[in-house]
Amino acid sequence: MVSFSGLEFLFRLLPVFLIIYFITPAKHRESILLLESLIFYALGEPLFVLVLVVATALNYYLGEKLWKPGNVPCIYGRQVRRRKTFLLLAVGADVGILGVFKCLAVFVDNALLPMGLSFYIFKMISYQMDLYRQKVPEKPGWKQAALYFTLFPQVESGPIMGYAQGGFGSGKGCSLEGFEDGLKCFVAGLGMKVLLADKLAILWNDLQMIGFQSISTPLAWLGAAGYSLQLYFDFWGYSLMASGLMVMLGYPFIMNFNDPYASKSISEFYRRWHVTLGRWFREYVYIPLGGSRCDKKRLVLNLALVWLLTGIWHGNGFNYLVWGSVIGLVIILEKLVYGKLLQKIPLLGNVYVLVLIPLTWVIFAVTDLQQLVIYFGRLFPWFGGEGIAVNQRDIIKYLRDYSIYFIAGISLCIPAMTRFWKRHKDHPLVMLLLVLVFWMAVYSQSVSAGNPFMYLKF
């Protein structure tokens, strides 16, 4: 597995890829990038690269049968039926591939789940749906379609970019300014991953090693908050690195996180968290089911199905189904019961999100349901917790050890920090800070084993 935050990638693979890419004439850069992307995936998954190649070839062939210029309507019934048949074949094949490997991972061995499978399969499904809806203005060539499916910055964990967003088919001109902007995003993401997420991961690992039955209630809440920040900076860091690489290569920046912890409802939180996945479910599942333009019973059914599928997508454990179901239930209640109240009292909405989201992340994190019950017993001891913790003062030690990471993490969750970054990212002091962050991250990686990104096996 090749990690963006690994020293091998930072100092060997990436420089070689970039040098070859930039010395190649613009009209041939897509060919070079396609080759580099396949090499990148093969280095991490030498066997499963065949799955990616076969799925790519199959989707390009079926996509050719679907494409039709946007200004040419389908007026013949036979033509409409033919396109629907090929769409069903394409989506069915993609869902089948995803389903087979998910089942193998559950019932045989989790190692049989190819890296990034869910992400590139979702891109393939969106590609077929956009072709069918005539949202792709020019017919994709095999090289452009294959590159879209396999782009090495996105193939592991997204973001899930739409085909039309990539500007495929034209020679990729790259500017020094674009490269610099992409590099800044990459370094910022690297710092979030290595200097924040990986450090906070130690706290969660410690709680697991101690045993949830032995931690105090304050430490249980600190652990929930720490895991919430760990997951955020791990995946936001990855998304910034991936999008930064795309900008360096001459492609557009894809936003995947938009200050989610500043949200005033859970619905808003998931519009801001993993933006491209939320957009995918909305455009290709929720809206085709009828969206919110229906009666209340159908609305409830649509939201329940979307969040059940979201839970299944995220993992193989039963806890992911529970997590998806809880989120779905809360969003349904917001839609039907108290959502307007949260909008009227923004502070109430902020507190509601900051309390409820960490609780749901605990469900997401603890795959053993028995251990999950114990953890919630620690969080709410007045509801029949698991007895008295071994060390009631354990919170003092962990606050002392991790307070700096919490301060830094909470500060970066404030929207004002995002606005500051946008206004001042070109300031010499900010650039100097990024240089410092880069070398601190490199040092941290050199003296530790390094943690893989949390979303690599989806």
Secondary structure, 3 states (H helix, E strand, C coil): CCCCCCHHHHHHHHHHHHHHHHHCCHHHHHHHHHHHHHHHHHHHCCCCHHHHHHHHHHHHHHHHHHCCCCCCCCCCHHHHHHHHHHHHHHHHHHHHHHHHHHHHHHHCCHHHCCCCHHHHHHHHHHHHHHHHCCCCCCCCCHHHHHHHHHCCCCCCCCCCCCHHHCCCCCCCCCCHHHHHHHHHHHHHHHHHHHHHHHHHHHHHHHHHHHCHHHCCHHHHHHHHHHHHHHHHHHHHHHHHHHHHHHHHCCCCCCCCCCCHHHCCCHHHHHHHCCHHHHHHHHHHHHHHHCCCCCCHHHHHHHHHHHHHHHHHHHCCCHHHHHHHHHHHHHHHHHHHHHHHHHHHCHHHHHHHHHHHHHHHHHHHHCCCHHHHHHHHHHHCHHHCCCCCCCCCCHHHHHHHHHHHHHHHHHHHCCHHHHHHHHHHCCCHHHHHHHHHHHHHHHHHHHCCCCCCCCCCCC
